[in-house]
Amino acid sequence: MYSDKQVKDVGIMKSVLSGFLKAVLAALGFTLVVFFIAALLLTYTGLSEGSIPFITTVTMVLSVMLAGAVSARAGKSRGYLNGALTGILYVLVLYIVSLLVSGSFSCSSYILVLLAIGIFGGAFGGILGVNISAKRKRY
């Protein structure tokens, strides 16, 4: 049969993987909501299309930070690592979706910028997520 350590390790892995999945889904949901609101603003207000790159960058940074915080709260430790890995996963999901939508593969420096945002934004969100959940436990 399985030892207690093996059972505990599997339970930890399930919680970490479910934490990553919840975090990426939360970030993608946040991204969709913000993009929907931005589309409405672009359509029905005088907001110019020149603001789209700014909106997408800010949305991505906030989404990655959210993903990192959710992931780190599920992991309860090593927030920077959980957040950075979640940020990378989020960027990969977005990149794959954009490849499927555009139908063309392009490898440019923009991908490196996205990965940097994913890693550093996710790590920062992970640090915040661990520290916020630690403060709540004290009180």
N, C-alpha and C positions, 0 to 999 in steps of 0.2 A: 504494500500500500504506500501511501504518501506520508512523509514525515510532516510534523507541524510546521517546520520551516518552509518546506515546499508549498504547502497549502497557503501559508502566510504570504510567500513571495508571489504566488499566482493571484491572490487577492489584491495585493499591492499593484501588480501589473494591470489588472483589470481596472482598478480605480484610476490609475495614471492614464491609461489609454482612453477610458471614458471621459476623463478630465480634458484630454487633448481634443477629443471629438466634440464635447460640449463647448469648449473654448472656440474652436474653429467655426462651429455652427453659429454661436452667438456673434462672432465677428462678421461672418457672412450675412447674417440677418441684419445686423446694424448697418453694414455696407449697403444692403439692398434698400433699407428704409431711407437712409440719407440720399442715395442716388435717386430714389423715387421723388423725394421732396425737392431735390435739386432739379430734376426734370420738370416738375410742376412749376418751379420758380423760373426756369429758363423759358418755359412755354408761355406763362401767363403774366410775366413781369418784364421789366426792361433789362433784366440781368443779361449781360452779353455772353456769348459763347467763349470769349477769351478767358472767362473765369473757370472753365471746366478743368484745366490742369491743376489749378489751385484747390478746387473742391475735391478732386480725386486724391491728391496728395494728402490733404488734411484728413480726409475720410479714411484713407489707408493707415495713416499714423494712429489715429484714434482707434480704429478697429484692431490693429495689431496690439496696441496697449491694452485694450479690453480683453483680447484673447489671452495675452500674457497674464493678466490679473486673474482671469477665470481659471486658467490652467494652474497657476501657482497656488491658488486657494484650494484646488482639488489635491495638489501634490503636497501641500503644507510645508515644504522645505525646498531649498535650492530654486527659489523663484526666478532668478536670472536665467538659469539653465532651462527650466520648464518654459519660461516665457520666450526665450530665444528659439527653442525648438518649435514651439507653437507658431511663432512668427514666420519661421521658415516654411512650415506646413501650410500656413495661410497664403503665403506668397506663391507657393507651388500650386495650390488649388486655383488661385486667381490666374496664374499663368497658363495652366492647362485649360481652364475655361476660355481664356482669351484666344488660345490656339484653336480650340474647337469652333469658336465663333468666327474668327477671322479666316481660318482655313490655311494660313500660311505660317511657317516656322521662321522666326527671326531671332538671332542671338546678337543682342547689342549691349551697349554699356548700360542701357536702361534697366536691364535685368539685374545687373550688379547693384544699381541704386535701389531697386525693389528689395533685393536680398538684404542690403544694409539696413534699410528701413525695417524690414521684418525682424532682423536679428536684434538691433539696438532698441527699437520700439517695443518688441516683445520682452526683451530682458528688463527694460525699465518698467513695463506693466507688471511683469512677474515680481519684481522687487516690491512694487507698490502693493500687489495682491497679497504677498506673504506678510508684509508689515501691517496692512489693514486688518487681516484676519488675526494676527497676533495681538493687536491692540484690543480687538473685541473680546478675546478670551480673557484678558486681564481684568476687565471690568465686570 
